[in-house]
Amino acid sequence: MADVRDIMELERPPTPEITRETILGDKLKKRNSTGPKVSKRPEGMHREVFALLYNDNKDAPPLFPSDTIGNNGYKQTKIKLGMRKPRKWMWMSFTNPARSDNATFYHWRRPSDEPKEYPFAKFNKKVDIPKYTDTEYQQHLKCEGWSKEETDHLMELATRFDLRFMIMADRYDTEKFSKRSVEDLKQRYYKICGILAKLNGEKKIYTYDADHERRRKEQLKKLYERKPEQIEEEQFLLGELKKIEARKKERERKTQDLQKLISQADNQNDTPRRSDKKIPKKKIANPTRPSRVDTSHILQTIESAGIKFPDYKNSGVSLRSQRMKLPANIGQKKSKGVEQILQDMGLVKSNTVRRNLPAFQ
């Protein structure tokens, strides 16, 4: 049609702009209209908080919690209207078996439902408090400073407050009896429990050390009441102690490394070299033995070898011979050399050296 208008020199209408909407037309509108509406998370709201507002189907959350499984927490997804009458709910009474005062409570319940035990009554746990007779008390449970009436009052409080000794000490009848501390109540109660358990033939008996508990609380009180200056001083002393231990370990490590080097040097000096040739005995001339032995070169040899006598650090009384022990890494040749020097200098007789020879090995 546009070509015909050009031939007849007629006015040509403006050509519309080709866009995605002109090509697809109503299909895009229908597709967008039928698609699910996606709710956008507001800016600044965390993802976890936004997930609490909507579920996977983008439905609003229920107004009250439900214990049913599936169908988003509802028994029926859609309401079903019919001609049937709705079930009735009645304001009915119930009792809690955990209470001993026969208190009556009310809640909504269907008349068709069978009455059941209160579900939270199973959480009511009580401590088994031992009981005793008058005969048992007169024969086994008598204690100086405790009368039978005060003991009965203690056991009654233990039953009433389930061995919460802090509350028992607060509710103790101080007008009728003398004031007792928590440690005194615990000591008397557990002593009664131990005696009754022994009478019943039980092997496991619990004992309570009241003096230890008092000292523990006293130390805890001192620790809690420390001043800031004392805390800083303690931290400073702990830091200094760590530094001293670190220096001690470093010194011990260096000493061990030095001992290893000395032992390696001694082993190299004691073992003969393989490259040395054996000299025949016939060619060796017997040198004349000098009358006086020059010990200076021997001492220099011993000092250069790195002999280190162990420091005797034990406190108390000790013998001087204990200080003469040579290190364990000294070889047999050097110990004999030391023995020869002592003999030549006249410090030790030959028989004395032989007798004390194990001290040098």
CORZI-V814304 format. One record per backbone hydrogen bond with DSSP energy under -1.0 kcal/mol. CO is the residue of the C=O (numbers start at 1). NH is the residue of the N-H. If there is no record, write none. Layout:
((CO,NH) (CO,NH))
This chain:
((1,5) (2,6) (3,7) (4,8) (5,10) (19,23) (20,24) (21,25) (24,27) (26,30) (27,31) (28,32) (29,33) (30,34) (31,35) (42,45) (46,50) (47,51) (50,54) (55,58) (59,55) (70,73) (71,74) (90,92) (90,109) (92,107) (94,105) (96,99) (105,94) (107,92) (109,90) (118,121) (121,124) (123,125) (133,137) (134,138) (135,139) (136,140) (136,141) (143,146) (147,151) (148,152) (149,153) (150,154) (151,155) (152,156) (153,157) (154,158) (155,159) (156,160) (157,161) (158,163) (163,165) (164,168) (165,169) (166,170) (167,171) (172,174) (173,177) (181,185) (182,186) (183,187) (184,188) (185,189) (186,190) (187,191) (188,192) (189,193) (190,194) (191,195) (192,196) (193,197) (194,198) (195,199) (196,200) (197,202) (209,213) (210,214) (211,215) (212,216) (213,217) (214,218) (215,219) (216,220) (217,221) (218,222) (219,223) (220,224) (221,225) (227,231) (228,232) (229,233) (230,234) (231,235) (232,236) (233,237) (234,238) (235,239) (236,240) (237,241) (238,242) (239,243) (240,244) (241,245) (242,246) (243,247) (244,248) (245,249) (246,250) (247,251) (248,252) (249,253) (250,254) (251,255) (252,256) (253,257) (254,258) (255,259) (256,260) (257,261) (258,262) (259,263) (260,264) (261,265) (262,266) (263,267) (264,268) (265,269) (266,270) (267,271) (295,299) (296,300) (297,301) (298,302) (299,303) (300,304) (301,305) (302,307) (311,313) (327,330) (331,335) (332,336) (333,337) (334,338) (335,339) (336,340) (337,341) (338,342) (339,343) (340,344) (341,345) (342,347) (342,348) (349,353) (350,354) (351,355) (352,356) (356,359) (357,360))
